[in-house]
């Protein structure tokens, strides 16, 4: 019985499969090498790095973020929205969820931010969004005058990714922004979607003179003043905590605290709003204590400065909060020393 020899095609089939497999592996290796050479930006520090050189990587909301060092990754994981984008409260319009994003993660006065709308249809929604038109009003304080800056006809351009449109904005003052987006649908329907978001102060320009000399402040502006005062007060604390404080830096921070302290007499307290005399007395005591702290810091007396800083937090700050912020005590004049968290 004669045996038929294998055909040329069948003899070379294993070799062809091997060549195809090798080509696939080489292609994958080349793609991987190309991917590792892709240049990306560390979202925390802004350093440009190659993916292959990154010290760490973290996925977040379907996207991979690369970091030049582990410290940057740890900062990112602690507050990822700060470095990617935040989403305002989702709104609904004609069968769509409408989300507002910002990059960088917080809108800061004096810096450009990109604002995006995400339009997500609910299951069963057939209407299509034709156009999105925007308008914004920045509310801020100039001296004792509330001010408004209008931005009409904000151009929301469609983006490559379906369901997204965006624009680039820069607000010169910190405050809060009322944004309104008009959505036009292919069935003739038109709906308006409102959002409100904060425009945060630029800390490099926060020197304590941006509000003039107001006689009375709106609550929203009071919050901005307190945010700035608290930020620089924490900076004083952190600098004094160093074994060898940088006194010039610490005194600069304290100077900004003192500048914002001068606005406190113009505040309307959250609680006990009619007891303005006691409020101003506490504010004056706070100012005198800050002046005492400045003398100790100018003398570069680290021990005395730390003791005074702790005393101010315990006596001035806590007494004020107990009555005029939290309303846990109606009489704070007879409270004992609070430095050991003693509040009774």
C-alpha positions in Angstrom: 0.0 0.0 0.0 1.4 3.3 -1.1 1.6 6.1 1.4 1.0 9.6 0.0 3.6 12.0 1.1 2.4 15.2 2.8 1.7 18.0 0.6 4.0 21.1 0.4 1.3 23.1 2.1 0.8 20.7 5.0 4.6 20.3 5.5 5.0 24.1 5.8 1.9 24.7 7.9 3.7 24.4 11.3 6.4 26.8 10.0 3.8 29.3 8.9 2.1 29.2 12.3 5.5 29.7 14.0 6.3 32.7 11.8 2.8 34.2 12.5 3.3 33.7 16.2 6.7 35.3 16.2 5.4 38.3 14.2 2.6 38.7 16.7 5.0 38.6 19.6 7.4 41.0 18.0 4.5 43.3 17.2 3.3 43.2 20.8 6.8 43.9 22.1 7.1 46.8 19.7 3.8 48.2 20.8 4.7 47.7 24.5 8.0 49.5 23.9 6.2 52.3 22.1 3.7 52.6 24.9 6.5 52.7 27.5 8.1 55.6 25.6 4.9 57.6 25.5 5.4 60.9 27.3 2.9 61.7 30.1 2.6 64.3 32.8 2.5 63.6 36.5 -0.9 65.0 37.5 0.4 66.1 41.0 3.7 67.8 40.3 3.4 68.4 36.5 6.7 66.7 35.7 6.9 65.2 32.2 8.0 61.5 32.3 8.0 58.4 30.1 5.5 55.8 31.1 8.3 53.2 31.3 10.2 55.5 33.7 7.3 56.2 36.0 7.9 55.2 39.7 4.2 54.3 40.1 0.9 54.1 38.3 -2.7 54.3 39.6 -5.9 53.7 37.6 -8.8 56.1 38.3 -12.2 56.4 36.6 -11.0 54.3 33.7 -7.8 56.1 33.1 -4.2 55.3 34.1 -2.1 58.0 35.9 1.7 57.9 36.1 3.9 59.4 38.7 7.5 60.4 39.0 7.8 59.3 42.6 5.7 57.5 45.2 5.0 60.7 47.2 3.1 62.1 44.2 1.1 58.9 44.0 0.3 59.0 47.7 -0.9 62.6 47.3 -3.0 61.6 44.3 -4.6 58.7 46.1 -5.5 60.9 49.1 -7.5 63.3 46.9 -7.7 62.1 43.3 -10.5 64.6 42.3 -8.1 67.5 43.2 -5.7 66.4 40.4 -8.2 65.1 37.8 -11.5 66.8 37.9 -14.6 67.3 40.1 -18.2 66.6 39.3 -20.8 69.0 40.5 -24.2 67.6 41.6 -25.6 65.7 38.7 -28.7 67.3 37.1 -31.4 65.9 34.9 -32.7 67.4 31.7 -35.1 65.7 29.2 -33.9 62.2 29.9 -30.3 63.1 30.3 -28.0 63.2 33.3 -25.8 66.4 33.0 -22.5 66.5 34.9 -20.1 69.4 35.2 -16.3 68.7 35.3 -13.3 70.9 35.7 -9.6 70.5 35.0 -7.6 71.2 37.0 -9.7 69.7 39.8 -10.5 73.1 41.4 -11.2 76.4 39.7 -8.8 79.1 40.9 -9.0 82.8 40.3 -6.5 84.2 37.8 -5.8 80.8 36.2 -7.3 79.1 33.1 -9.6 76.1 33.8 -11.3 73.8 31.4 -15.0 73.2 32.0 -16.7 70.2 30.6 -20.3 69.0 30.4 -21.0 65.3 30.2 -24.4 64.4 28.7 -25.5 60.8 29.6 -28.8 59.6 28.2 -31.0 57.5 30.4 -32.1 54.1 29.2 -34.8 54.5 26.6 -34.1 58.2 25.8 -34.4 58.8 22.1 -34.0 62.6 22.0 -30.6 63.9 20.8 -28.8 67.0 22.0 -28.2 69.4 19.1 -26.5 72.4 20.8 -25.4 73.5 24.2 -25.2 77.2 25.0 -23.7 78.6 28.3 -23.7 81.7 30.4 -22.0 82.4 33.7 -22.1 85.0 36.5 -19.2 85.4 38.9 -20.2 86.7 42.3 -17.4 88.4 44.3 -16.8 91.1 46.8 -15.0 94.4 46.2 -14.7 96.3 49.5 -18.2 96.4 51.0 -19.8 96.1 47.5 -21.0 92.8 46.1 -20.1 92.6 42.5 -21.1 90.5 39.5 -19.2 89.7 36.3 -21.3 88.3 33.5 -20.0 85.9 30.9 -22.6 85.6 28.1 -22.6 83.3 25.2 -20.1 80.8 26.6 -19.0 78.6 23.7 -19.4 75.0 24.6 -17.6 73.1 21.8 -18.3 69.4 21.1 -15.3 67.2 22.0 -13.9 64.1 20.3 -15.4 61.8 23.0 -19.1 61.4 22.4 -21.4 63.1 24.9 -18.9 65.7 26.0 -18.6 69.5 25.3 -16.3 72.0 26.9 -14.8 75.5 27.1 -11.8 77.3 28.6 -12.4 80.0 31.2 -10.4 82.3 33.5 -12.0 84.2 36.4 -10.1 87.2 37.7 -11.7 87.2 41.2 -12.4 84.5 43.7 -16.0 84.0 44.8 -18.7 81.7 43.4 -20.0 81.2 39.9 -23.6 80.6 38.8 -23.5 78.8 35.5 -26.5 78.1 33.3 -26.4 75.8 30.3 -29.2 75.7 27.7 -29.7 72.3 25.9 -31.6 72.2 22.6 -32.9 68.8 21.5 -33.9 67.5 18.1 -37.5 67.2 19.1 -37.8 71.0 19.6 -37.4 70.8 23.4 -35.1 73.3 25.2 -34.1 73.0 28.8 -31.8 75.0 31.1 -29.5 73.3 33.6 -28.0 75.5 36.5 -24.8 74.8 38.4 -23.0 76.7 41.1 -19.3 76.2 41.9 -16.6 78.0 43.9 -13.8 80.0 42.4 -11.0 79.6 44.9 -8.4 82.3 45.7 -5.0 82.3 44.2 -2.8 81.8 47.3 0.1 83.6 45.8 -2.1 86.7 45.4 -3.9 86.3 48.7 -2.4 89.2 50.7 -5.4 90.4 52.7 -6.2 93.6 50.8 -8.5 92.3 48.1 -11.8 93.1 49.9 -11.2 96.8 50.6 -12.7 98.1 53.9 -16.2 96.6 54.0 -18.7 97.5 56.6 -20.5 94.2 56.3 -19.7 91.0 54.4 -22.0 88.5 52.7 -21.8 85.0 54.2 -20.3 83.5 51.0 -17.4 86.0 51.0 -16.9 85.4 54.8 -16.3 81.8 54.0 -13.5 82.8 51.5 -11.9 85.1 54.1 -12.0 82.3 56.7 -10.6 79.8 54.2 -7.6 82.1 53.5 -7.0 82.9 57.2 -7.2 79.3 58.1 -4.8 78.3 55.3 -2.1 80.7 56.4 -2.7 80.0 60.1 -1.9 76.3 59.3 1.2 77.4 57.4 2.4 79.3 60.5 1.8 76.1 62.6 3.7 73.9 60.1 6.6 76.3 59.9 6.9 76.6 63.7 6.8 72.8 63.9 10.1 72.6 62.1 13.2 72.1 64.3 14.7 75.3 62.7 11.8 77.4 61.5 12.3 79.7 58.5 11.4 82.9 60.3 10.9 85.0 57.2 8.5 82.6 55.8 6.6 82.1 59.1 6.3 85.9 59.6 5.0 86.3 56.0 2.3 83.7 56.8 1.5 85.4 60.0 1.3 88.8 58.3 -1.4 87.4 56.0 -3.3 86.0 59.0 -3.3 89.4 60.5 -4.4 91.0 57.3 -7.5 88.8 57.1 -8.1 89.1 60.8 -8.9 92.8 60.2 -12.0 91.7 58.2 -13.5 89.8 61.1 -15.3 92.8 62.6 -17.3 93.0 59.4 -18.6 89.5 59.8 -22.1 88.4 60.6 -21.7 85.4 62.9 -23.5 82.1 62.1 -25.0 82.0 65.6 -26.0 84.7 68.2 -26.0 87.3 65.4 -27.2 90.1 67.6 -24.4 89.8 70.1 -22.1 91.9 68.1 -20.3 93.5 71.0 -19.1 90.2 72.4 -18.1 89.1 68.9 -16.0 92.2 68.3 -14.4 91.8 71.8 -13.3 88.2 70.8 -12.0 89.5 67.5 -10.0 92.3 69.2 -8.5 89.7 71.7 -7.6 87.6 68.7 -5.8 90.5 67.1 -3.9 91.4 70.3 -2.8 87.7 70.6 -1.6 87.7 67.0 0.5 90.8 67.8 2.0 89.1 70.8 2.8 86.1 68.7 4.5 88.3 66.1 6.8 89.7 68.8 7.9 86.3 69.8 8.5 85.2 66.2 10.4 88.4 65.5 12.7 87.5 68.5 13.0 84.0 66.9 11.9 82.5 70.2 10.7 79.1 68.9 9.5 77.7 72.2 7.5 80.9 73.1 6.1 81.1 69.6 4.8 77.5 69.7 3.3 78.1 73.1 1.5 81.2 72.0 0.2 79.6 68.8 -1.3 76.7 70.9 -2.8 79.2 73.3 -4.4 81.3 70.5 -6.0 78.1 69.1 -7.2 77.0 72.5 -8.5 80.3 73.8 -9.3 82.6 70.9 -10.2 80.3 68.1 -12.0 77.6 70.2 -14.1 80.1 72.3 -15.2 81.8 69.1 -16.3 78.6 67.5 -18.0 77.2 70.6 -20.4 80.1 70.6 -20.6 81.8 67.2 -20.1 78.8 65.0 -21.2 75.7 66.7 -23.5 77.2 69.3 -22.5 74.6 71.9 -21.9 77.2 74.6 -23.9 80.5 75.1 -21.3 81.8 77.6 -17.6 81.4 76.8 -16.3 84.1 79.1 -15.9 81.8 82.1 -14.5 78.7 80.4 -11.3 77.4 81.9 -8.1 77.1 79.9 -8.9 75.0 76.8 -5.4 74.0 75.9 -6.0 70.4 77.1 -9.2 70.3 75.0 -11.0 71.3 78.2 -14.3 72.7 77.2 -16.4 72.5 80.4 
